[in-house]
Amino acid sequence: MSRLIIVSNRVAVPDAGSKAVAAGGLAVALKEAFNAYKGLWFGWSGKITENPSSEPVIADRGRVQYAVMDLSPQDHREYYSGFANRALWPIMHYRLGLAAFSRADYAGYQRVNRIFAQALAGLIEPGDLIWVHDYHLIPLASELRGLGVSNPIGYFHHIPWPSGEVFNTLPASTELLRAVSDYDLIGLQTDSDVHNLSRNLVDELRAIPLGGGSLMVDGRRTRIRSFPIGIDVDGFRQAAERAGMNRTVRDTVAGLRTRKLLIGVDRLDYSKGVPERMEAVERFFASNPDQRGNVVFLQIAPKSRTEVPEYEQLSRDVNEVLGNINGSLGEPSWTPIQYVTKAYPRAVLAGLYRAARVGVVTPMRDGMNLVAKEYVAAQSDDDPGVLVLSKFAGAARQLPEALLVNPYDRFEVAEAIRAALYMPKAERVERWRPMFERMAREDVDWWARSYLGELEGFRTIEREPPAA
Ligand code: F6P
């Protein structure tokens, strides 16, 4: 059986004695892939240590072997917080005004990719397929090729890929375009991401389109295709069905009494549109005063990347908007917006989604947005809730029956919330069913199988040895 090597920025190694793959988004997503292959999972341990070893720590957990590296404080600051999260993240999410580029951070990003490649190269065997995830690791394929690795190497980009007008504002844009085209297969979330990257490669690097998503870039062939990531629909639905037993879910539902629940669940990130959504909810109550006291909006938003100044600022902004809205609209007996920064397990979230009449998922820009899919998966088929979804989330392409909104227009979002709350049951069922059925067909296993099936096709390609 051949091996699949997954590389991701963060790797959560399960506890010793456990043969299970670690819990968490990517881990759940790759469970199926690890059934078909023996696996090695390589990346950052999540630890920051002075003078980290250049050798990975290896841990065997059943079918999957983990190889993790610590980062030094400087690596973490420059590679992760700096270049990945202060330059690439905002640019990929079309937020030029929030991007902060520094040459030192970019050098740190390249350095960590080189360190990772050197550590990983020694672990690669001839039949291995290598699948790299996320924007932290764009230069990894070039580094591995430079070390003589000739295995198929694929990349999946979980976040949006913007148009050239936006991407090329990044001072390192041309180098990154060259680096990404060193992958055999570039997986993106949507056809518009594919269009943006392909077009930019043609414009900036004079890539030659060869048909079927393949391009010749600087004499190398790469293929760019969309593989919209799915979720474990059955698992999530079952979790929602069982969640009535959960204490947090039961208490939340009991506390609502006759009130209807609107829900938002996001990492606290400016791409998610949390303060903008709160303002839309405020607008809803302003134009529907009869609904005050009858509806509650619950926003769950665990804090994220708190060492990055733009995230600290966002946290302050949310507190201010929230305080103003609750202070001006609230009553001793009713708080319009409940805001929680604690992270909840999947079992609790599934139950809360099921209890909510409306899922309000309004990112300003998002690669896919799995919360939108989880909300749909959690609904009961005889009385489903309504999804209000940003048209700038990748998920909107697969969920067109949701109420699609422009998250920058709080009047439009408020109007959609109203329409969702008043929507008759027959229409709710009619909208929900095709979304659920499509998601069940295009679930997470389908995603991993489609991607890896295509990456397998690159096994037979002869590669030039790296230039000396
Ligand atoms: O969506 C992109 C992504 O990097 C995910 O892979 C990751 O789970 C999430 O953002 C959280 O990011 P971080 O690892 O910076 O907390």
Boltz pocket constraint, residues with backbone or C-beta under 6 A from the ligand:
constraints:
  - pocket:
      binder: B
      contacts: [[A, 10], [A, 25], [A, 26], [A, 134], [A, 158], [A, 159], [A, 304], [A, 305]]
      max_distance: 6.0
